Amino acid sequence: MTGASGERGRNRRSRKKGRPGKRRRREELPLRQAQRSGPDRRRVLLKAVAHPLRRRMLYLMLGEDVPLSAAQLAEKFEVPLGIASYHASVLHRCGAVTAFSPEDG
């Protein structure tokens, strides 16, 4: 079936008219959450610890003398590894915890 514009098999509404959107320059990209300062950083941190699992993870990590991996967090909180890893990365992105690699010791 041919539409009013003569195009076949395309939804006319899905086409955007005009110029495509401009791409942002590298310096215009928003700062990473951990690089923010002042009220922005506090808001991001409060939003991160608003989740009960992340709050429990943060309390556990602050009380431990040794760093914990995502697998250890998953085991302690009895959640899948993917969920533990995601929540640990949210805490890392907001600057609440630091990441380590096994080579660091």
N, CA, C and O atoms as a printed pandas DataFrame, in Angstrom:
     atom_number atom_name residue_name chain_id  residue_number  x_coord  y_coord  z_coord
0              1         N          MET        A               1    0.844   -1.168    0.000
1              2        CA          MET        A               1    0.000    0.000    0.000
2              3         C          MET        A               1    0.892    1.234    0.000
3              4         O          MET        A               1    1.898    1.292    0.707
4              5         N          THR        A               2    0.516    2.192   -0.782
5              6        CA          THR        A               2    1.295    3.401   -0.913
6              7         C          THR        A               2    0.650    4.508   -0.105
7              8         O          THR        A               2   -0.558    4.727   -0.191
8              9         N          GLY        A               3    1.479    5.224    0.700
9             10        CA          GLY        A               3    0.972    6.324    1.516
10            11         C          GLY        A               3    0.782    7.580    0.691
11            12         O          GLY        A               3    1.015    7.579   -0.517
12            13         N          ALA        A               4    0.360    8.644    1.341
13            14        CA          ALA        A               4    0.103    9.904    0.658
14            15         C          ALA        A               4    1.377   10.514    0.097
15            16         O          ALA        A               4    1.331   11.242   -0.895
16            17         N          SER        A               5    2.510   10.226    0.719
17            18        CA          SER        A               5    3.760   10.803    0.236
18            19         C          SER        A               5    4.387    9.956   -0.858
19            20         O          SER        A               5    5.423   10.332   -1.407
20            21         N          GLY        A               6    3.778    8.814   -1.187
21            22        CA          GLY        A               6    4.301    7.965   -2.240
22            23         C          GLY        A               6    5.318    6.954   -1.747
23            24         O          GLY        A               6    5.852    6.186   -2.548
24            25         N          GLU        A               7    5.602    6.931   -0.447
25            26        CA          GLU        A               7    6.549    5.965    0.099
26            27         C          GLU        A               7    5.807    4.701    0.475
27            28         O          GLU        A               7    4.674    4.742    0.953
28            29         N          ARG        A               8    6.442    3.620    0.260
29            30        CA          ARG        A               8    5.798    2.350    0.508
30            31         C          ARG        A               8    6.378    1.691    1.767
31            32         O          ARG        A               8    7.595    1.564    1.905
32            33         N          GLY        A               9    5.500    1.279    2.674
33            34        CA          GLY        A               9    5.915    0.526    3.841
34            35         C          GLY        A               9    6.613    1.326    4.922
35            36         O          GLY        A               9    7.276    0.739    5.777
36            37         N          ARG        A              10    6.492    2.625    4.916
37            38        CA          ARG        A              10    7.129    3.429    5.960
38            39         C          ARG        A              10    6.064    4.213    6.698
39            40         O          ARG        A              10    5.075    4.659    6.116
40            41         N          ASN        A              11    6.280    4.367    7.950
41            42        CA          ASN        A              11    5.391    5.186    8.749
42            43         C          ASN        A              11    5.815    6.635    8.573
43            44         O          ASN        A              11    6.934    7.001    8.935
44            45         N          ARG        A              12    4.963    7.436    8.038
45            46        CA          ARG        A              12    5.317    8.823    7.754
46            47         C          ARG        A              12    5.565    9.620    9.019
47            48         O          ARG        A              12    6.339   10.577    9.002
48            49         N          ARG        A              13    4.937    9.254   10.092
49            50        CA          ARG        A              13    5.100    9.997   11.340
50            51         C          ARG        A              13    6.471    9.780   11.965
51            52         O          ARG        A              13    6.950   10.632   12.712
52            53         N          SER        A              14    7.108    8.651   11.668
53            54        CA          SER        A              14    8.384    8.355   12.315
54            55         C          SER        A              14    9.538    9.150   11.710
55            56         O          SER        A              14   10.602    9.253   12.321
56            57         N          ARG        A              15    9.344    9.709   10.526
57            58        CA          ARG        A              15   10.415   10.497    9.917
58            59         C          ARG        A              15   10.484   11.866   10.551
59            60         O          ARG        A              15    9.459   12.512   10.767
60            61         N          LYS        A              16   11.688   12.308   10.847
61            62        CA          LYS        A              16   11.861   13.646   11.398
62            63         C          LYS        A              16   12.108   14.607   10.257
63            64         O          LYS        A              16   12.825   14.293    9.308
64            65         N          LYS        A              17   11.519   15.758   10.357
65            66        CA          LYS        A              17   11.715   16.763    9.332
66            67         C          LYS        A              17   12.801   17.726    9.777
67            68         O          LYS        A              17   13.040   17.902   10.972
68            69         N          GLY        A              18   13.446   18.337    8.821
69            70        CA          GLY        A              18   14.472   19.311    9.152
70            71         C          GLY        A              18   15.830   18.666    9.324
71            72         O          GLY        A              18   16.045   17.511    8.958
72            73         N          ARG        A              19   16.743   19.440    9.891
73            74        CA          ARG        A              19   18.106   18.966   10.090
74            75         C          ARG        A              19   18.181   17.965   11.229
75            76         O          ARG        A              19   17.426   18.055   12.197
76            77         N          PRO        A              20   19.088   17.017   11.109
77            78        CA          PRO        A              20   19.287   16.131   12.259
78            79         C          PRO        A              20   19.886   16.914   13.418
79            80         O          PRO        A              20   20.514   17.952   13.207
80            81         N          GLY        A              21   19.701   16.434   14.622
81            82        CA          GLY        A              21   20.182   17.134   15.811
82            83         C          GLY        A              21   21.688   17.290   15.823
83            84         O          GLY        A              21   22.416   16.442   15.305
84            85         N          LYS        A              22   22.144   18.363   16.407
85            86        CA          LYS        A              22   23.577   18.599   16.508
86            87         C          LYS        A              22   24.164   17.685   17.567
87            88         O          LYS        A              22   23.533   17.409   18.588
88            89         N          ARG        A              23   25.365   17.226   17.315
89            90        CA          ARG        A              23   26.050   16.409   18.306
90            91         C          ARG        A              23   26.735   17.316   19.304
91            92         O          ARG        A              23   27.258   18.369   18.940
92            93         N          ARG        A              24   26.733   16.912   20.549
93            94        CA          ARG        A              24   27.412   17.701   21.578
94            95         C          ARG        A              24   28.912   17.571   21.438
95            96         O          ARG        A              24   29.429   16.515   21.074
96            97         N          ARG        A              25   29.592   18.636   21.726
97            98        CA          ARG        A              25   31.040   18.563   21.788
98            99         C          ARG        A              25   31.444   17.905   23.086
99           100         O          ARG        A              25   30.662   17.858   24.035
100          101         N          ARG        A              26   32.646   17.403   23.131
101          102        CA          ARG        A              26   33.117   16.692   24.323
102          103         C          ARG        A              26   33.030   17.559   25.572
103          104         O          ARG        A              26   32.658   17.061   26.634
104          105         N          GLU        A              27   33.364   18.844   25.471
105          106        CA          GLU        A              27   33.351   19.692   26.658
106          107         C          GLU        A              27   31.938   20.048   27.110
107          108         O          GLU        A              27   31.758   20.536   28.226
108          109         N          GLU        A              28   30.934   19.814   26.269
109          110        CA          GLU        A              28   29.559   20.110   26.645
110          111         C          GLU        A              28   28.870   18.948   27.345
111          112         O          GLU        A              28   27.766   19.102   27.866
112          113         N          LEU        A              29   29.517   17.784   27.361
113          114        CA          LEU        A              29   28.912   16.625   28.002
114          115         C          LEU        A              29   28.831   16.864   29.506
115          116         O          LEU        A              29   29.713   17.504   30.077
116          117         N          PRO        A              30   27.773   16.351   30.159
117          118        CA          PRO        A              30   27.658   16.562   31.600
118          119         C          PRO        A              30   28.777   15.859   32.354
119          120         O          PRO        A              30   29.295   14.835   31.909
120          121         N          LEU        A              31   29.138   16.416   33.491
121          122        CA          LEU        A              31   30.192   15.833   34.315
122          123         C          LEU        A              31   29.752   14.489   34.872
123          124         O          LEU        A              31   28.564   14.251   35.092
124          125         N          ARG        A              32   30.719   13.619   35.097
125          126        CA          ARG        A              32   30.417   12.375   35.792
126          127         C          ARG        A              32   29.912   12.703   37.184
127          128         O          ARG        A              32   30.255   13.748   37.739
128          129         N          GLN        A              33   29.120   11.842   37.740
129          130        CA          GLN        A              33   28.509   12.120   39.033
130          131         C          GLN        A              33   29.552   12.349   40.113
131          132         O          GLN        A              33   29.352   13.202   40.977
132          133         N          ALA        A              34   30.647   11.625   40.094
133          134        CA          ALA        A              34   31.658   11.775   41.139
134          135         C          ALA        A              34   32.427   13.081   41.005
135          136         O          ALA        A              34   33.044   13.529   41.971
136          137         N          GLN        A              35   32.405   13.709   39.819
137          138        CA          GLN        A              35   33.149   14.935   39.605
138          139         C          GLN        A              35   32.350   16.170   40.006
139          140         O          GLN        A              35   32.903   17.270   40.042
140          141         N          ARG        A              36   31.095   16.018   40.300
141          142        CA          ARG        A              36   30.280   17.156   40.692
142          143         C          ARG        A              36   30.683   17.625   42.076
143          144         O          ARG        A              36   31.266   16.866   42.851
144          145         N          SER        A              37   30.375   18.863   42.384
145          146        CA          SER        A              37   30.731   19.381   43.699
146          147         C          SER        A              37   29.533   20.071   44.317
147          148         O          SER        A              37   28.555   20.385   43.639
148          149         N          GLY        A              38   29.626   20.301   45.617
149          150        CA          GLY        A              38   28.606   21.045   46.338
150          151         C          GLY        A              38   27.262   20.342   46.386
151          152         O          GLY        A              38   27.197   19.130   46.591
152          153         N          PRO        A              39   26.179   21.107   46.194
153          154        CA          PRO        A              39   24.837   20.544   46.310
154          155         C          PRO        A              39   24.562   19.436   45.297
155          156         O          PRO        A              39   23.814   18.505   45.593
156          157         N          ASP        A              40   25.158   19.523   44.101
157          158        CA          ASP        A              40   24.940   18.474   43.108
158          159         C          ASP        A              40   25.490   17.143   43.593
159          160         O          ASP        A              40   24.837   16.109   43.458
160          161         N          ARG        A              41   26.689   17.169   44.157
161          162        CA          ARG        A              41   27.303   15.933   44.645
162          163         C          ARG        A              41   26.496   15.347   45.808
163          164         O          ARG        A              41   26.290   14.136   45.883
164          165         N          ARG        A              42   26.047   16.212   46.704
165          166        CA          ARG        A              42   25.236   15.720   47.831
166          167         C          ARG        A              42   23.936   15.104   47.351
167          168         O          ARG        A              42   23.501   14.078   47.873
168          169         N          ARG        A              43   23.307   15.728   46.351
169          170        CA          ARG        A              43   22.038   15.210   45.843
170          171         C          ARG        A              43   22.242   13.837   45.204
171          172         O          ARG        A              43   21.433   12.930   45.401
172          173         N          VAL        A              44   23.324   13.688   44.441
173          174        CA          VAL        A              44   23.616   12.407   43.799
174          175         C          VAL        A              44   23.910   11.347   44.848
175          176         O          VAL        A              44   23.443   10.215   44.730
176          177         N          LEU        A              45   24.682   11.702   45.876
177          178        CA          LEU        A              45   25.001   10.745   46.931
178          179         C          LEU        A              45   23.753   10.333   47.710
179          180         O          LEU        A              45   23.572    9.154   48.014
180          181         N          LEU        A              46   22.902   11.292   48.031
181          182        CA          LEU        A              46   21.673   10.957   48.755
182          183         C          LEU        A              46   20.756   10.073   47.924
183          184         O          LEU        A              46   20.105    9.170   48.449
184          185         N          LYS        A              47   20.710   10.337   46.633
185          186        CA          LYS        A              47   19.889    9.504   45.758
186          187         C          LYS        A              47   20.450    8.088   45.691
187          188         O          LYS        A              47   19.690    7.122   45.627
188          189         N          ALA        A              48   21.779    7.960   45.705
189          190        CA          ALA        A              48   22.405    6.638   45.635
190          191         C          ALA        A              48   22.129    5.831   46.896
191          192         O          ALA        A              48   21.842    4.636   46.810
192          193         N          VAL        A              49   22.209    6.455   48.056
193          194        CA          VAL        A              49   22.007    5.699   49.299
194          195         C          VAL        A              49   20.536    5.618   49.691
195          196         O          VAL        A              49   20.210    5.091   50.755
196          197         N          ALA        A              50   19.655    6.123   48.858
197          198        CA          ALA        A              50   18.228    6.012   49.146
198          199         C          ALA        A              50   17.736    4.574   48.958
199          200         O          ALA        A              50   16.734    4.177   49.552
200          201         N          HIS        A              51   18.436    3.801   48.139
201          202        CA          HIS        A              51   18.054    2.409   47.926
202          203         C          HIS        A              51   18.518    1.591   49.129
203          204         O          HIS        A              51   19.680    1.691   49.522
204          205         N          PRO        A              52   17.648    0.794   49.717
205          206        CA          PRO        A              52   18.016    0.073   50.944
206          207         C          PRO        A              52   19.189   -0.896   50.772
207          208         O          PRO        A              52   20.005   -1.030   51.685
208          209         N          LEU        A              53   19.293   -1.569   49.632
209          210        CA          LEU        A              53   20.412   -2.500   49.439
210          211         C          LEU        A              53   21.731   -1.747   49.326
211          212         O          LEU        A              53   22.738   -2.184   49.884
212          213         N          ARG        A              54   21.742   -0.627   48.615
213          214        CA          ARG        A              54   22.973    0.155   48.502
214          215         C          ARG        A              54   23.377    0.719   49.858
215          216         O          ARG        A              54   24.565    0.779   50.171
216          217         N          ARG        A              55   22.414    1.128   50.656
217          218        CA          ARG        A              55   22.719    1.658   51.985
218          219         C          ARG        A              55   23.344    0.568   52.848
219          220         O          ARG        A              55   24.326    0.820   53.547
220          221         N          ARG        A              56   22.782   -0.651   52.806
221          222        CA          ARG        A              56   23.346   -1.756   53.579
222          223         C          ARG        A              56   24.744   -2.122   53.083
223          224         O          ARG        A              56   25.637   -2.426   53.874
224          225         N          MET        A              57   24.918   -2.089   51.749
225          226        CA          MET        A              57   26.244   -2.370   51.186
226          227         C          MET        A              57   27.261   -1.336   51.648
227          228         O          MET        A              57   28.390   -1.680   51.998
228          229         N          LEU        A              58   26.865   -0.085   51.649
229          230        CA          LEU        A              58   27.774    0.985   52.046
230          231         C          LEU        A              58   28.172    0.828   53.510
231          232         O          LEU        A              58   29.351    0.956   53.838
232          233         N          TYR        A              59   27.226    0.556   54.387
233          234        CA          TYR        A              59   27.550    0.355   55.800
234          235         C          TYR        A              59   28.505   -0.825   55.975
235          236         O          TYR        A              59   29.432   -0.755   56.781
236          237         N          LEU        A              60   28.287   -1.903   55.229
237          238        CA          LEU        A              60   29.158   -3.069   55.334
238          239         C          LEU        A              60   30.556   -2.741   54.835
239          240         O          LEU        A              60   31.545   -3.100   55.474
240          241         N          MET        A              61   30.645   -2.058   53.688
241          242        CA          MET        A              61   31.956   -1.746   53.125
242          243         C          MET        A              61   32.730   -0.759   53.988
243          244         O          MET        A              61   33.956   -0.839   54.066
244          245         N          LEU        A              62   32.042    0.162   54.631
245          246        CA          LEU        A              62   32.729    1.120   55.496
246          247         C          LEU        A              62   33.225    0.458   56.772
247          248         O          LEU        A              62   34.214    0.906   57.352
248          249         N          GLY        A              63   32.558   -0.602   57.219
249          250        CA          GLY        A              63   32.948   -1.284   58.445
250          251         C          GLY        A              63   34.026   -2.334   58.256
251          252         O          GLY        A              63   34.640   -2.771   59.229
252          253         N          GLU        A              64   34.268   -2.747   57.013
253          254        CA          GLU        A              64   35.265   -3.788   56.737
254          255         C          GLU        A              64   36.653   -3.172   56.582
255          256         O          GLU        A              64   36.802   -2.055   56.086
256          257         N          ASP        A              65   37.660   -3.920   57.015
257          258        CA          ASP        A              65   39.043   -3.472   56.845
258          259         C          ASP        A              65   39.584   -3.838   55.471
259          260         O          ASP        A              65   40.495   -3.184   54.964
260          261         N          VAL        A              66   39.024   -4.883   54.868
261          262        CA          VAL        A              66   39.488   -5.331   53.556
262          263         C          VAL        A              66   38.429   -4.981   52.509
263          264         O          VAL        A              66   37.236   -4.968   52.814
264          265         N          PRO        A              67   38.860   -4.699   51.280
265          266        CA          PRO        A              67   37.875   -4.411   50.232
266          267         C          PRO        A              67   37.067   -5.647   49.872
267          268         O          PRO        A              67   37.561   -6.772   49.953
268          269         N          LEU        A              68   35.830   -5.428   49.478
269          270        CA          LEU        A              68   34.938   -6.522   49.105
270          271         C          LEU        A              68   34.657   -6.472   47.616
271          272         O          LEU        A              68   34.487   -5.394   47.046
272          273         N          SER        A              69   34.609   -7.636   46.987
273          274        CA          SER        A              69   34.273   -7.708   45.569
274          275         C          SER        A              69   32.755   -7.799   45.417
275          276         O          SER        A              69   32.030   -7.998   46.391
276          277         N          ALA        A              70   32.297   -7.651   44.192
277          278        CA          ALA        A              70   30.860   -7.767   43.929
278          279         C          ALA        A              70   30.366   -9.176   44.244
279          280         O          ALA        A              70   29.239   -9.349   44.709
280          281         N          ALA        A              71   31.201  -10.181   43.995
281          282        CA          ALA        A              71   30.819  -11.560   44.301
282          283         C          ALA        A              71   30.655  -11.759   45.810
283          284         O          ALA        A              71   29.738  -12.450   46.251
284          285         N          GLN        A              72   31.540  -11.156   46.590
285          286        CA          GLN        A              72   31.428  -11.262   48.052
286          287         C          GLN        A              72   30.178  -10.528   48.550
287          288         O          GLN        A              72   29.495  -11.003   49.457
288          289         N          LEU        A              73   29.886   -9.379   47.958
289          290        CA          LEU        A              73   28.673   -8.647   48.339
290          291         C          LEU        A              73   27.428   -9.456   47.985
291          292         O          LEU        A              73   26.477   -9.515   48.765
292          293         N          ALA        A              74   27.437  -10.074   46.816
293          294        CA          ALA        A              74   26.292  -10.887   46.396
294          295         C          ALA        A              74   26.071  -12.046   47.360
295          296         O          ALA        A              74   24.934  -12.383   47.691
296          297         N          GLU        A              75   27.163  -12.650   47.804
297          298        CA          GLU        A              75   27.056  -13.768   48.737
298          299         C          GLU        A              75   26.537  -13.312   50.100
299          300         O          GLU        A              75   25.684  -13.973   50.691
300          301         N          LYS        A              76   27.048  -12.190   50.599
301          302        CA          LYS        A              76   26.639  -11.703   51.918
302          303         C          LYS        A              76   25.175  -11.278   51.949
303          304         O          LYS        A              76   24.481  -11.500   52.941
304          305         N          PHE        A              77   24.701  -10.660   50.852
305          306        CA          PHE        A              77   23.328  -10.158   50.834
306          307         C          PHE        A              77   22.346  -11.092   50.130
307          308         O          PHE        A              77   21.160  -10.788   50.008
308          309         N          GLU        A              78   22.863  -12.235   49.668
309          310        CA          GLU        A              78   22.040  -13.252   49.017
310          311         C          GLU        A              78   21.239  -12.667   47.848
311          312         O          GLU        A              78   20.023  -12.836   47.763
312          313         N          VAL        A              79   21.942  -11.984   46.962
313          314        CA          VAL        A              79   21.350  -11.442   45.747
314          315         C          VAL        A              79   22.190  -11.932   44.565
315          316         O          VAL        A              79   23.342  -12.324   44.753
316          317         N          PRO        A              80   21.633  -11.915   43.357
317          318        CA          PRO        A              80   22.424  -12.315   42.190
318          319         C          PRO        A              80   23.635  -11.399   41.984
319          320         O          PRO        A              80   23.625  -10.234   42.382
320          321         N          LEU        A              81   24.662  -11.942   41.360
321          322        CA          LEU        A              81   25.900  -11.199   41.152
322          323         C          LEU        A              81   25.661   -9.931   40.341
323          324         O          LEU        A              81   26.249   -8.894   40.647
324          325         N          GLY        A              82   24.826   -9.984   39.330
325          326        CA          GLY        A              82   24.552   -8.814   38.495
326          327         C          GLY        A              82   23.963   -7.659   39.287
327          328         O          GLY        A              82   24.317   -6.501   39.062
328          329         N          ILE        A              83   23.077   -7.968   40.202
329          330        CA          ILE        A              83   22.445   -6.928   41.029
330          331         C          ILE        A              83   23.471   -6.328   41.985
331          332         O          ILE        A              83   23.525   -5.110   42.155
332          333         N          ALA        A              84   24.276   -7.171   42.602
333          334        CA          ALA        A              84   25.306   -6.666   43.519
334          335         C          ALA        A              84   26.315   -5.808   42.773
335          336         O          ALA        A              84   26.735   -4.765   43.272
336          337         N          SER        A              85   26.701   -6.239   41.589
337          338        CA          SER        A              85   27.656   -5.479   40.800
338          339         C          SER        A              85   27.078   -4.132   40.385
339          340         O          SER        A              85   27.770   -3.115   40.443
340          341         N          TYR        A              86   25.825   -4.118   39.969
341          342        CA          TYR        A              86   25.183   -2.863   39.568
342          343         C          TYR        A              86   25.144   -1.871   40.732
343          344         O          TYR        A              86   25.518   -0.709   40.567
344          345         N          HIS        A              87   24.700   -2.317   41.894
345          346        CA          HIS        A              87   24.572   -1.411   43.030
346          347         C          HIS        A              87   25.943   -0.942   43.530
347          348         O          HIS        A              87   26.085    0.197   43.976
348          349         N          ALA        A              88   26.939   -1.807   43.457
349          350        CA          ALA        A              88   28.300   -1.392   43.833
350          351         C          ALA        A              88   28.826   -0.347   42.846
351          352         O          ALA        A              88   29.519    0.589   43.245
352          353         N          SER        A              89   28.503   -0.502   41.573
353          354        CA          SER        A              89   28.965    0.483   40.593
354          355         C          SER        A              89   28.261    1.819   40.766
355          356         O          SER        A              89   28.860    2.863   40.511
356          357         N          VAL        A              90   27.000    1.810   41.194
357          358        CA          VAL        A              90   26.305    3.068   41.475
358          359         C          VAL        A              90   26.994    3.789   42.629
359          360         O          VAL        A              90   27.190    5.003   42.576
360          361         N          LEU        A              91   27.358    3.052   43.660
361          362        CA          LEU        A              91   28.075    3.655   44.791
362          363         C          LEU        A              91   29.440    4.179   44.359
363          364         O          LEU        A              91   29.899    5.208   44.854
364          365         N          HIS        A              92   30.082    3.477   43.444
365          366        CA          HIS        A              92   31.380    3.931   42.945
366          367         C          HIS        A              92   31.230    5.199   42.105
367          368         O          HIS        A              92   32.014    6.136   42.254
368          369         N          ARG        A              93   30.231    5.234   41.223
369          370        CA          ARG        A              93   30.031    6.401   40.355
370          371         C          ARG        A              93   29.718    7.662   41.138
371          372         O          ARG        A              93   30.096    8.756   40.720
372          373         N          CYS        A              94   29.033    7.529   42.266
373          374        CA          CYS        A              94   28.700    8.730   43.044
374          375         C          CYS        A              94   29.833    9.114   43.990
375          376         O          CYS        A              94   29.751   10.143   44.661
376          377         N          GLY        A              95   30.881    8.311   44.054
377          378        CA          GLY        A              95   32.045    8.661   44.858
378          379         C          GLY        A              95   31.991    8.161   46.289
379          380         O          GLY        A              95   32.829    8.553   47.100
380          381         N          ALA        A              96   31.033    7.311   46.625
381          382        CA          ALA        A              96   30.920    6.816   47.998
382          383         C          ALA        A              96   31.980    5.761   48.316
383          384         O          ALA        A              96   32.439    5.673   49.455
384          385         N          VAL        A              97   32.366    4.971   47.334
385          386        CA          VAL        A              97   33.385    3.935   47.523
386          387         C          VAL        A              97   34.367    4.011   46.358
387          388         O          VAL        A              97   34.084    4.622   45.327
388          389         N          THR        A              98   35.509    3.389   46.539
389          390        CA          THR        A              98   36.491    3.327   45.454
390          391         C          THR        A              98   36.617    1.895   44.973
391          392         O          THR        A              98   36.457    0.950   45.746
392          393         N          ALA        A              99   36.901    1.746   43.706
393          394        CA          ALA        A              99   37.057    0.419   43.114
394          395         C          ALA        A              99   38.490   -0.048   43.291
395          396         O          ALA        A              99   39.400    0.764   43.456
396          397         N          PHE        A             100   38.688   -1.342   43.256
397          398        CA          PHE        A             100   40.027   -1.912   43.339
398          399         C          PHE        A             100   40.089   -3.072   42.361
399          400         O          PHE        A             100   39.065   -3.632   41.969
400          401         N          SER        A             101   41.285   -3.416   41.982
401          402        CA          SER        A             101   41.477   -4.577   41.129
402          403         C          SER        A             101   42.204   -5.640   41.933
403          404         O          SER        A             101   42.899   -5.313   42.896
404          405         N          PRO        A             102   42.060   -6.908   41.561
405          406        CA          PRO        A             102   42.732   -7.967   42.328
406          407         C          PRO        A             102   44.245   -7.800   42.386
407          408         O          PRO        A             102   44.873   -8.275   43.332
408          409         N          GLU        A             103   44.847   -7.139   41.400
409          410        CA          GLU        A             103   46.283   -6.936   41.409
410          411         C          GLU        A             103   46.721   -5.954   42.478
411          412         O          GLU        A             103   47.883   -5.953   42.886
412          413         N          ASP        A             104   45.775   -5.096   42.948
413          414        CA          ASP        A             104   46.105   -4.114   43.971
414          415         C          ASP        A             104   46.387   -4.758   45.320
415          416         O          ASP        A             104   47.023   -4.151   46.182
416          417         N          GLY        A             105   45.920   -5.971   45.502
417          418        CA          GLY        A             105   46.185   -6.667   46.759
418          419         C          GLY        A             105   45.063   -6.531   47.639
419          420         O          GLY        A             105   45.088   -7.048   48.755
